[in-house]
Structures are given as C-alpha cells and as structure tokens.
Amino acid sequence: MLTVGQKFPEYKCSACVGSDKGSLTEITNATVANKWAVYFFYPKDFTFVCPTEIAEFNRRLADFKERDCEVIGGSTDNEFSHLAWCQSHDDLKDLQYPLIGAQKLACDLGILDPDANVCLRATFIVDPNGVIQWAAANSLSVGRSIPEVLRVLDAIQSDELCPCNWKKGDEHLKV
C-alpha cells in the first residue's frame, strides 16, 4: 500500500456523481489539482457497511469543503454499478461527490484485498501537491470514522506538532 510521503498515482477513472443518468463523468488528478483531497475506498456496492460511510461523508461534505478539501470515494465496481446503487439506496440518492470505478487505481495504490480481490477500506489524505499525507486501511468488515478523517486533516493542515487526541482549537505542542 502506498503511504505517507509518496506521490498519489496518476489516474483517469469513470465516475458517478449523484443518481440521475447525467451524473456519469470522468475524474482525473486534474479534478483536484491544487486542492486537498480525501480519497476513500470501500469493498463493494450493494453491501451493508459501505453505505453508512458513503452517506456520512456526504453529510459531512461541507466540513471538508470548509477545509478546501475534495472528497472522492471508490471501489472496484464500475460507474454503472455506482449509479444503480445511488438510484436504489435512499441514503445515496443525493450524493454530492464522485464515486469512481477504481479498478486500476486500486492496484496502483496497493489496496486490493488478496483473497476477495476488492478494495480494502483505505483512506488517503493527499495535499495540494499530490503527495500522500495520511494513509489508513481497515479490514473489510470495519467502517472508518469520518470525524477521525476530519481530525487528521485539521492536524495536517495546521502544520504544527499535534499531540495525541488533538482536535482543532486545541493547543499545539511548543518545543
């Protein structure tokens, strides 16, 4: 799995943004050029844990936008599967960020589960220069914490020494 300090791979992925037929598009690195980005990957569409994360990222999207940060989700499913899922799942009908078909990107990132051949629950925070600043992966059955992703984003963006459990507004360490 790629990690902190490495360049996020170049990619071009088909995507779905929302639940209408006009929501199919293409996403590339240029889509988030010069911005912070959170990429999160999940195992499969039409499953049980995944929509809880996707919906929570959507509910918290304004928090990411306040931090000049784009959110991009994805799995090894294609954009048509993403679209069908968004159309059929009440919590995903108003999705405001892209879900990408990350078949090649998942391989490039090294986040494919070797047994299930689907994405791990991997999360990457990428800086405006395209460098990974945080990388984390959960097992297939464990959902991630969106407040923790925001907390880490705040800490990284502060460019200060942040102690254990630091939250935005807390004191930074003084050396």
N, C-alpha and C positions, 0 to 999 in steps of 0.2 A: 504494500500500500504506500502510495506517495505520502510524504509527511512535511512537516514544517521546514520552510526554507527552500523547498523545491518549487519549480515553476509549474503552475496548473497547466495541463496539456492543452494544446490547440484542439478545437473541436468544431464540428458543424453537425447539429442534431435537429431532426424533425421534432416538433413540439405541439402541444395543445395548451391554449390559454383560455379557459372557460368551457362552456358546454354547448355552444352553437357551432354549426358547421363551418362558419367563417373563422373559427378560433384556431385552425391549423396554421402553423407558421414554421419558421426556421430560426434557430438560436445558434449563435456563434460566440466566440470570445469577444468579438467586437460589440455584441449586445450589452456587455457590462464593462466595456473599456473605460478606464479611469474611475471606476467606482469600486467600492467594497462589494463583495458578493458572498452569499452563503449558498453553497450547493449541498443539497441533502438527497441521499439516495435511499430507496426502500426496495424490499424484495419483489412485490408483485401487486398489480392492480387486482381489484375484486377480492381483497383479503380483509382481515379484521383489525389488526393493529395499525396498518398503514394509513387508513383514512383518518384516524384520530390525530396523527401527526400532521398530515397534509392540511386538515381543517384548522388545526391550531396555528400552523404557520400562517394560514390565510387570515385568521382572526387577529394575529399579532403583526400583520404586514405593515401597518402604519408605524409600529415601533422600529421596524427595520428601515423603512423609508426615512424616518427622522434621523437615522444614522447614515444616510446616503448609501444604503446597502440594498442591493437587489437580492431576491430570493429565487432560486431555481431548484425545482425538485426533479427527480427522475428515477427510472428503473430500466430494466432490460425490455419491458413491454414497449410496443411502438405507439406512435401518436394516435392511431385509431383506437387502440385499446384504452388509452388515457381518455380520449373523447367519449367513448361509450361509457366508461366508468363515471366520468363527471356528469354525463346526462342522466345516469341511473341512480346516483347516490345523492341524497338531499344535502349532505354536508359539503359536497364538492361542486354543486351546480354553479356557484358564484365565485369560482376560483379566479383570483386576480394575478397570479404569477404562472410562469410556464412549467409544465411537466414535460420533460424531454425523453425521447427514446434514446437511452444511453448505452446501447449495446457495445459499441467500440470504446466510448469514453470510460465505461466501467472497467474494461480490460486495461486501458491505458493507465487508469488510476490504481489498478490492482485491488479492486474491491469486490470481485466475484467470489461468492461462497463456493469452495471447491466441490462440494457434494451436490448442492441444489442448483448450481450454475445461475444464481440470481444475485442481485446486489446485496451486500451487507447493508445494515443501517448506518451508512457512513455519512459524516458531515465534514465539510471543509469550509473554513473562513479564508477567503482569498482577498488580498489587499489590492488597491488600485493599480499596482504594477504587475498583477497576475501571479504573485508569489503566495503560496500557502502559508498562512499564519497560525492555523489550528486545524488539526485532523483528529477525528474520533470515529470509532466504529463500535456498534452494539451488535449482539447476536440477533438472529432473525426474529426472535420472539420478544425482544425487549424494546419498547418505544423510547425515543430520546426525549429530553426535557428542553422545550423551546425557551423557557426562562434561562436555562443554563447557557444556551447558544447566545442569547442576548447579553448575558452577564460577561461571557468571554469576549464577545465583540466589543463591549464597552471597555473592558480591561485592555484589550489590544489597542483600541483606538486612543486610549488615554496616553499611551507611550510612556507610562510611568511604571514603577515597581508596585505591583498589586498583591497584597498578602492573601492567604487562604480565606476563602469565603467573601472576598472583596466584592462590593456592589457599587454601582455608580452612585456618587455622592459621598462614599466613604473616603477616609484619609488614605493617601498613598504612603508607602514607606519612604522615610527620609534616610539617606545614607550619610 
